[in-house]
Amino acid sequence: MSVDFFRAECVGKSGKRVFGICDDPPPPHLPAYLDETHGEKWIAVVHNNRAIEVTFIAIDHCIDFPLLPDGKQGKKCDGMLTYEDVVIFVELKDSSQGAGAWADPAQLTATILEFEKQEEAKQLAVKIAHLVNKQKPVFDRGQQGKISQFQLDTGYVLRLNAHIDIV
């Protein structure tokens, strides 16, 4: 089964210079989404200094993946940003716990490996992943081994930062 990562009902767009990505706490389980006006809800902040159109695609709770052998859905990250020949996968957290509890890129890895099976992945030159924690906006201390392993596993650069730059 081929995964449709570009379902229209999962897509949001913004050309604002600054906007956010939100993921409201459960319940209910709704997909992550773009927001241009309610900064207090933003988990990730997107800095789009060129004011180009950026597409956000909600993945978790919006895109269907093939079921695992046990009949359940596998891990999925919250969404991805795309523009030009760039893709940025995003996993959103809001945790005060230490990095050992929240800085696990497994959801990003699973989503990226599924995405890389798609023809669209071959058209993208820049591939990045952001693991974002609203309560720890910049956090990579002590995580270099995890960051290096992620790049070996996926071919993507991993950033632990709530600020995403559109360059």
Secondary structure, DSSP 4 states (H G I P E B T S, - for coil): ----TT-GGGEEEE--SEEEEE-PPSSS----EEESS-GGG-SEEEE-TT---EEEEE-TTTS--PPPTTSS-----SEEEEETTEEEEEEEE---S-HHHH--THHHHHHHHHHTTSGGGGG-SEEEEEEEETTSSB--TT-HHHHHHHHHHHSPEEE-BSEEE--
